[in-house]
Amino acid sequence: MAKAHGEMEKRKDLFRAVFSSPEGQKILAILEQSVRADMHCFVAGDPHHTAFKCGQHSVIHYIKSMMSEKSDKPYQEVTNNE
């Protein structure tokens, strides 16, 4: 378990190094804008499009959770084995 925690911290350090830089912040802003992360992902009458948009949003949430100091288990990093 300690090894897994250490590996997670290494991953989080990588995400912080990339997305905390000025260039990384610009890329994250472009990604957020391109998937309209500020809007809900529900598409009335189209569950497939809803699922697609929610998947796009989940990438943004994952990146942000990897950058977060508060998160022990980043968004969607939890597996059934834990």
Number of C-alpha atoms within 10 A of each C-alpha: 7 7 8 9 12 11 12 17 15 12 14 21 14 14 18 18 12 16 19 14 11 10 11 15 13 13 14 18 13 12 16 18 12 10 17 14 19 9 10 11 18 15 14 8 8 9 11 11 14 16 14 14 18 17 14 18 20 15 17 18 17 15 17 18 20 25 21 14 11 9 12 13 12 19 16 11 11 9 6 4 4 5
